[in-house]
Amino acid sequence: MPNSSSISEFLLLALADTRQLQLLHFWLLLGIYLAALLGNGLISTAVACHHRLHTPMYFFLLNLALLDLGCISTTLPKAMANALWDTRIISYSGCAAQVFFLLFLFSAEYFILTIMSYDRYVAICKPLHYGTLMDSRACATMAAAAWGTGVLYSLLHTANTFSLPLCQGNAINQFFCEIPQILKLSCSQSYLKEIRLLVVSAALASGCFASILFSYTQIFRAVLRMPSEQGQHKAFSTCLPHLVVVSLFLSTSIVAYLKSPSISSRSLDLVLSFLYSVLPPAVNPLIYSLRNLELKDALRKILQYTLFLHQNYFHHSLKTTRT
């Protein structure tokens, strides 16, 4: 039986058995990927280019959009290439890179979501101290801590996972490399160390969740005490999208990583992985832009400016052709 030292590549799960379905999956994944690139790219551009959006809330939203771009770019391009070229192969180093970047980006995103809930808590519950607690230096420090902690966390798990002896072949029942599927290939009892690390990670994640829950409990208490309906609407318009994103991210990832092996199946694992790795990065821009008037206004100005440049280029090309 092969061990980890003799494995040079892994076999990912084929999304379809027939060539027609493989091509259909390719075009479907390509559409989702382009939509995620467009949505997160527009949000990043809007926040970076518009001075009205140079506030802590939008600074963290920019970080979230960049992390979402990284998350979906870690999984979908390889899945699309495999579907297009009718292959299942991913190299050992490529698999390790996928595990590292996914863990890094997802953990950093979770920390950013926790910081965003704290930002909303300070803005609504302690508005007089907001400028002091959430100044530019504090925001940059918190964001750097989230990204740095994500790197360290990912390094720990990736190194531990790929140091395990793999005795159950090299076929991964997933369309990308993830720790729960790799642990299924490890030798008997050899995966217990990584399981303990995952339990510790779950405890840390519970601490972040408790912080988010406390922040939103205080936020909703403060909002419901507001005498002005306009003030309540403004507070809810900035908080509800974030709460939806947190709920979507946590529910899908927790079920995917902590579900009992007894209820595991190939189709269920595939659906859960799609829900936590592909769906949030694709729909987060839509969730944040639906109720946020400032962001919608900035996006509209970007689209108008882009259309203006395109029209000027078209007219200039037309004049050049006539002359």
C-alpha positions in Angstrom: 0.0 0.0 0.0 1.3 3.5 -0.8 2.6 5.9 1.8 2.9 9.7 1.7 6.5 9.5 0.5 5.5 7.5 -2.6 2.6 9.7 -3.6 3.4 12.3 -6.2 -0.2 13.3 -7.2 -3.8 13.0 -6.1 -6.9 12.2 -8.0 -9.7 14.7 -7.4 -13.4 13.8 -7.7 -14.8 14.0 -11.2 -17.9 16.2 -11.3 -19.5 14.2 -14.1 -19.1 10.9 -15.9 -20.0 12.0 -19.5 -18.2 14.5 -21.7 -21.3 16.6 -22.2 -21.9 17.0 -18.5 -18.2 17.8 -17.9 -18.4 20.7 -20.4 -21.7 21.8 -18.8 -20.1 21.9 -15.4 -17.1 23.8 -16.9 -19.4 26.6 -18.3 -21.4 26.7 -15.0 -18.3 27.0 -12.9 -16.9 29.6 -15.3 -20.1 31.7 -15.0 -20.0 31.5 -11.2 -16.2 32.4 -11.1 -16.6 35.4 -13.4 -19.6 36.7 -11.4 -17.5 36.4 -8.2 -14.6 38.2 -9.8 -16.8 40.9 -11.1 -18.7 41.5 -7.9 -15.7 41.4 -5.5 -13.6 43.4 -8.0 -16.3 46.1 -8.3 -16.5 46.3 -4.5 -12.7 46.5 -4.1 -12.5 49.2 -6.8 -15.4 51.2 -5.3 -13.9 51.2 -1.8 -10.4 52.0 -3.1 -11.4 54.8 -5.4 -14.2 56.7 -3.5 -13.1 58.8 -0.6 -16.5 58.6 1.0 -15.9 54.9 1.5 -12.6 55.4 3.2 -14.1 54.4 6.6 -13.3 51.4 8.9 -16.5 49.6 7.8 -15.6 49.7 4.1 -11.9 49.1 4.8 -12.8 45.7 6.3 -15.3 45.1 3.5 -12.4 45.6 1.1 -10.4 43.0 3.0 -13.4 40.6 2.9 -13.7 41.1 -0.9 -10.0 40.4 -1.4 -10.2 37.2 0.7 -13.3 36.1 -1.2 -11.4 36.6 -4.5 -8.6 34.4 -3.1 -10.9 31.7 -1.8 -12.8 31.1 -5.0 -9.6 31.4 -7.1 -8.0 28.6 -5.1 -10.7 26.0 -5.9 -12.6 26.8 -9.1 -9.8 27.3 -11.7 -8.4 23.8 -11.1 -11.9 22.3 -11.1 -12.7 24.1 -14.4 -9.4 22.9 -15.9 -10.1 19.3 -14.9 -13.6 19.4 -16.3 -12.4 21.0 -19.6 -9.4 18.6 -20.1 -11.2 15.5 -18.8 -8.7 14.8 -16.0 -8.7 14.4 -12.2 -5.0 14.8 -11.5 -3.5 17.4 -9.0 0.1 17.3 -8.0 1.1 16.6 -4.4 2.5 20.2 -4.1 -0.6 21.6 -5.8 -2.8 19.8 -3.3 -0.8 21.1 -0.4 -1.0 24.6 -1.8 -4.8 24.3 -2.1 -5.1 23.2 1.6 -2.8 26.0 2.7 -4.4 28.8 0.9 -8.0 27.7 1.7 -7.2 27.4 5.4 -5.4 30.7 5.3 -8.1 32.6 3.4 -11.0 31.1 5.3 -9.5 31.6 8.8 -8.5 35.2 7.9 -12.0 35.8 6.6 -13.5 34.5 9.8 -11.3 36.9 11.8 -12.3 39.8 9.5 -16.0 39.0 10.0 -15.4 39.0 13.8 -13.7 42.4 13.5 -16.5 43.7 11.4 -19.1 42.8 14.0 -16.9 44.7 16.6 -16.8 47.7 14.3 -20.6 47.8 14.0 -20.9 47.3 17.8 -18.6 50.3 18.5 -20.3 52.4 15.8 -23.8 51.9 17.1 -23.3 51.3 20.9 -20.3 53.6 21.5 -20.5 56.3 18.8 -18.7 58.9 20.9 -15.6 56.6 21.2 -15.7 55.4 17.6 -13.1 57.7 16.2 -10.7 56.7 19.0 -11.3 53.0 19.1 -11.5 52.5 15.3 -8.9 55.0 14.0 -6.8 54.1 10.9 -3.9 52.7 12.9 -6.2 50.4 15.0 -8.0 49.2 11.8 -4.7 48.4 10.0 -3.4 46.6 13.1 -6.5 44.4 13.4 -6.5 43.6 9.7 -2.8 42.7 9.8 -3.5 40.5 12.8 -6.3 38.7 11.0 -4.1 38.0 7.9 -1.1 37.0 10.0 -3.0 34.7 12.3 -4.6 33.1 9.2 -1.1 32.4 7.8 0.2 30.8 11.1 -3.0 28.8 11.6 -2.8 27.5 8.0 0.9 26.6 8.2 0.2 24.6 11.4 -2.6 22.5 9.9 -1.1 22.1 6.5 2.3 20.9 7.9 0.6 18.5 10.3 -1.8 17.1 7.7 0.9 16.4 5.0 3.2 14.9 7.6 0.7 12.1 8.2 1.4 8.7 6.5 -1.1 8.1 3.8 -2.0 4.4 3.4 -5.4 4.5 1.7 -4.5 5.4 -1.8 -4.5 8.9 -3.4 -8.2 9.4 -4.5 -9.8 12.4 -2.9 -13.6 12.4 -2.8 -13.8 16.1 -3.4 -13.3 18.5 -6.4 -10.5 20.2 -4.4 -8.1 19.2 -1.6 -9.4 19.7 1.9 -8.3 18.3 5.2 -11.3 16.0 6.1 -10.9 14.2 2.8 -7.1 13.8 3.1 -7.5 12.5 6.7 -9.6 9.6 5.2 -6.4 8.5 3.3 -4.2 8.4 6.4 -3.2 5.3 8.3 -5.2 4.0 11.2 -4.8 6.2 14.4 -2.3 8.5 12.6 -4.9 11.2 12.1 -5.8 11.7 15.8 -3.2 14.5 16.2 -4.9 16.5 13.4 -8.3 15.7 14.9 -7.1 17.3 18.2 -6.0 20.3 16.3 -9.3 20.6 14.6 -11.0 20.4 18.0 -8.8 23.2 19.3 -9.7 25.2 16.1 -13.4 24.7 16.8 -12.9 26.1 20.3 -11.2 29.2 18.9 -13.9 29.5 16.3 -16.5 29.3 19.1 -14.7 32.2 20.9 -15.0 34.3 17.7 -18.7 33.3 17.3 -19.3 34.3 21.0 -17.8 37.7 20.2 -20.0 38.1 17.1 -23.1 37.0 19.1 -22.4 39.4 21.9 -21.8 42.3 19.5 -25.1 41.7 17.7 -27.0 41.2 20.9 -25.8 44.6 22.1 -26.4 46.1 18.6 -30.0 45.0 18.3 -30.8 46.2 21.9 -29.4 49.6 21.0 -31.2 49.8 17.7 -34.6 48.9 19.1 -34.2 51.7 21.6 -33.6 54.3 18.9 -36.6 56.7 18.7 -36.1 57.4 15.0 -37.2 54.9 12.4 -34.7 56.4 10.0 -31.9 55.7 12.4 -33.1 52.1 12.9 -33.3 51.6 9.2 -29.8 52.9 8.7 -28.4 50.7 11.5 -30.1 47.6 10.1 -29.0 48.3 6.6 -25.4 48.1 7.6 -25.7 45.2 10.1 -28.1 42.8 8.5 -25.9 42.1 5.4 -23.0 41.3 7.6 -25.1 39.1 9.8 -26.3 37.2 6.7 -22.8 36.7 5.5 -21.6 35.5 8.9 -24.5 33.0 9.1 -23.9 31.7 5.6 -20.2 31.3 6.2 -20.4 29.7 9.6 -23.3 27.3 9.0 -21.8 25.8 5.8 -18.2 25.5 7.0 -19.1 24.1 10.4 -21.4 21.4 8.9 -18.7 20.5 6.3 -15.9 20.1 8.8 -17.6 18.9 11.9 -20.3 16.6 10.7 -20.3 13.0 11.8 -18.5 10.5 9.4 -21.5 8.2 9.7 -23.6 10.7 7.7 -20.9 11.4 5.1 -21.6 10.6 1.5 -20.0 11.6 -1.8 -23.0 13.7 -2.9 -23.4 15.3 0.5 -19.7 16.2 0.8 -19.8 17.7 -2.7 -22.9 19.9 -1.9 -21.5 21.1 1.4 -18.1 21.9 -0.1 -19.8 23.9 -2.8 -21.9 25.8 -0.3 -19.0 26.9 1.9 -16.2 27.3 -0.7 -18.0 28.7 -3.7 -21.4 30.2 -2.7 -20.2 32.8 -0.1 -17.6 34.4 -2.3 -20.1 34.6 -5.2 -23.0 36.0 -3.2 -21.3 38.2 -0.6 -21.0 41.2 -3.1 -24.7 40.9 -3.9 -25.7 40.7 -0.2 -23.6 43.8 0.7 -24.7 45.9 -2.2 -28.5 45.3 -1.9 -29.1 47.4 1.2 -26.1 49.7 1.2 -26.9 53.0 -0.4 -23.4 54.4 -0.3 -21.9 51.3 -1.9 -24.6 51.2 -4.6 -24.0 54.9 -5.3 -20.2 54.3 -5.7 -20.8 51.2 -7.9 -23.2 53.2 -10.1 -20.6 56.0 -10.5 -18.0 53.4 -11.5 -20.3 51.8 -14.1 -21.2 55.3 -15.5 -17.6 56.3 -15.7 -16.7 53.0 -17.5 -19.6 53.5 -19.9 -18.4 57.1 -20.6 -14.9 55.9 -21.3 -16.2 53.2 -23.6 -18.4 55.6 -25.5 -15.6 58.1 -25.9 -13.3 55.3 -27.2 -16.0 54.1 -29.6 -16.5 57.6 -31.0 -12.8 58.2 -31.3 -12.3 54.9 -33.1 -15.2 55.8 -35.4 -13.7 59.2 -36.3 -10.3 57.7 -36.9 -11.8 55.1 -39.3 -13.7 57.8 -41.2 -10.6 59.9 -41.7 
